[in-house]
Each structure stands twice: as structure tokens, then as C-alpha cells.
Amino acid sequence: MVGKYSKPVVNVQPLWSSAIRPQEYDYGQTMTIKAHQRLLLTGAAGNLGQTLRERLKANCETLRLSDRRDFGPARSGEEIMLADLADADAVHATMAGVDAVVHMGGISLEGPFAPILQANIVGVYNLYEAARKHSTKRVVFASSNHVTGFYKQSETITADRPARPDGFYGVSKAFGEDISRMYFDRYGIETACVRIGSSFPEPRDRRMLATWLSYEDLYRLITACLTTPVLGHTIIFGVSNNSVTWWDNTQARHIGYVAQDSADKFRDAVFARTQAPDLSDPAVQHQGGAFVRMGPFE
Ligand SMILES: NC(=O)c1ccc[n+]([C@@H]2O[C@H](COP(=O)([O-])OP(=O)(O)OC[C@H]3O[C@@H](n4cnc5c(N)ncnc54)[C@H](O)[C@@H]3O)[C@@H](O)[C@H]2O)c1
């Protein structure tokens, strides 16, 4: 059964299936060892959660899925525990017995502050408090390029440049990056803050020729974060191997992520179906695109 405080539905396959050979450990590119006993995926009902759901089963013995929305029954190897991230008790329940988290849950767009505060700020605090209490070792946090959205598209930035959020959403992700650093410094909980660019089946516009992250590269990147021997606290831009780029990931090379896809093959088609950019438009000037001119909301 699926429920907020219900006992998780368990349907677990053996840890070592015939397809898994530990000696082929190859972190980052393919997942040939189940590095975690119980992995929690938050935001499992969302766009990226749905793409990761089947793939992440290769990384763990049991995949626990959570969201505030009901998304149907557990499948083989899964547990489902619904929880609102703003509900501390519910979040603590989902974290029991979890050794690593892929945190995709939360508000994923710019908008009014109040819901963002609950899901992305109170929610991430609840997640890390629960991680501390339940001795969770590692988190992959879905941060966003909107943490640095007010850098110009003519700049290439590294992850240690100061945050320049382009709205409330970007501020909330900057908070997540900061609180995760505090939980690493104080309690040793490792986190990769993945500043996801634009993760969709293919680039939708000219901006995404620079920001696109294919679903396969997203999975490669998360796998690298889950399996690199020493993660520490790291910020990495989540992007494919696009020729046009604004982001330099050399400071996160220890993660071992090597993008294998590129937006370049979509370039001609994107140019053909989109208009030439208006260079006076703030959305064209800045890395955050249209987010930089959204709001105010009241
Ligand atoms: N898709 C992208 O290109 C992209 C880019 C940058 C960052 N991200 C980040 O990656 C994550 C996943 O993105 P997505 O595109 O799948 O977003 P999405 O909106 O499709 O999914 C987010 C999920 O979080 C859940 N959620 C929202 N508020 C919640 C709450 N209070 N408690 C529990 N669950 C809650 C929603 O129900 C939803 O299923 C998000 O954190 C987003 O900010 C995504």
C-alpha cells in the first residue's frame, strides 16, 4: 500500500544478480556494482524522477521513491513512501534506513516565495536533519544553473564563483548548496550539488544548445556522484558535452563524470525553428535565460 506514514512497500531483488560483476567496478560511466543498500529518490513523480526511476535501480539493492504526489504502486526492487518535504516527521520517516539520497524533489520553477520556502528551503533543512539523525552518508542534490543565472552568457564560470541567483528559486537552490556544505563541514555528510542546466529529451531553444543535459548524461553524472570513492562537498554543473558552454567543471574532476552526449547535433534544427535572438533582451544576455525577468509575483 502507498501512504504518507505507511510501512514501505518492499519488493526487493537479490543484491548480486547474474548481470552484476563487482570486479567490473567502473564508477561514473556504467554502473556494474550496486554501491548502496537503500537509495532514496525524492521527486520521484517529477520529470527527472521518472527518467531516473528505472535507471537508478542498477545502483542499489532497494530504491525508495518519494514525492508528495501519489504516482502509483511500487515495482520490483522499489519501496514507495509519500512525503511532503515541508513535513519534518514525514521526511524523517522516509530517511530511516537510507544510506544515500538523490534529492530531486521540490519546486522546480521560478514563482512566488511562499511555496519555494516550504519545499526548497524548509524541505532541504528537513532532509539534512533527517540525514544527520539517520547517519545517511551521501546526497546528490539537484541544484540549478539559476544559482548563477545573473552571469552573462559571454562568461565562462567555475563553481567557486559567487552565487548570483536570478530569482527566489535560484536563491532556494543557493541555500541548499550552503546548508549541504554546513552539514558536510560539521557532520561529514557528503554532497554533490549538481547545478542542472536543462535536462529534457532534446534542446528546445538556442539557450539550451549551451545548457542541455541529456537524460543519459544526467544518469551518468548521478552515478558518478554516488560511486566516486571520495566525494566531499562539491558543486558540479550538470551539462552534456556541448560545444557552446558557460560552465567549467575542472574543479569537480574527482567525481569522474565524462559527458557522452552533446547538443551540437540539434544545432541546425534549433536554429531553423527559432528566431535570431534580441541581444537587448536580459533573457538573452544572462545565463538564467527567461528566469531573470520573471516576477514580481504580487
Ligand atoms: N529539469 C531540469 O532541466 C532542471 C534544471 C535545473 C534544476 N532542476 C532540478 O531538478 C529537480 C527535478 O526537476 P524536474 O524537472 O523533475 O522537476 P518536476 O517539477 O517535474 O519534479 C519535482 C517533483 O518534486 C515534487 N515536489 C514539489 N514540492 C514538493 C514538496 N513540498 N514535497 C515533496 N515533493 C515535492 C513534485 O511533486 C514533483 O514531482 C528539481 O529539484 C529541479 O529544481 C531541474
The ligand as a Gaussian input file, in Angstrom:
#p B3LYP/6-31G(d) Opt

LIG

0 1
 N       14.630000      19.579000     -15.423000
 C       15.621000      20.468000     -15.462000
 O       16.112000      20.819000     -16.531000
 C       16.169000      21.030000     -14.184000
 C       17.065000      22.097000     -14.262000
 C       17.624000      22.593000     -13.087000
 C       17.284000      22.017000     -11.872000
 N       16.386000      21.009000     -11.830000
 C       16.012000      20.459000     -10.510000
 O       15.926000      19.057000     -10.609000
 C       14.866000      18.570000      -9.809000
 C       13.912000      17.741000     -10.653000
 O       13.446000      18.541000     -11.727000
 P       12.152000      18.133000     -12.560000
 O       12.297000      18.773000     -13.882000
 O       11.948000      16.671000     -12.475000
 O       11.015000      18.906000     -11.737000
 P        9.489000      18.476000     -11.531000
 O        8.782000      19.722000     -11.124000
 O        8.986000      17.737000     -12.711000
 O        9.561000      17.468000     -10.305000
 C        9.684000      17.886000      -8.980000
 C        8.921000      16.926000      -8.099000
 O        9.021000      17.401000      -6.752000
 C        7.761000      17.225000      -6.145000
 N        7.584000      18.215000      -5.074000
 C        7.393000      19.541000      -5.187000
 N        7.215000      20.087000      -3.991000
 C        7.303000      19.080000      -3.093000
 C        7.190000      19.013000      -1.686000
 N        6.932000      20.099000      -0.947000
 N        7.319000      17.818000      -1.089000
 C        7.560000      16.703000      -1.824000
 N        7.666000      16.704000      -3.160000
 C        7.535000      17.877000      -3.784000
 C        6.729000      17.436000      -7.239000
 O        5.508000      16.784000      -6.918000
 C        7.431000      16.852000      -8.444000
 O        7.047000      15.515000      -8.679000
 C       14.218000      19.794000      -9.173000
 O       14.731000      19.969000      -7.874000
 C       14.646000      20.931000     -10.047000
 O       14.705000      22.162000      -9.344000
 C       15.813000      20.512000     -12.953000

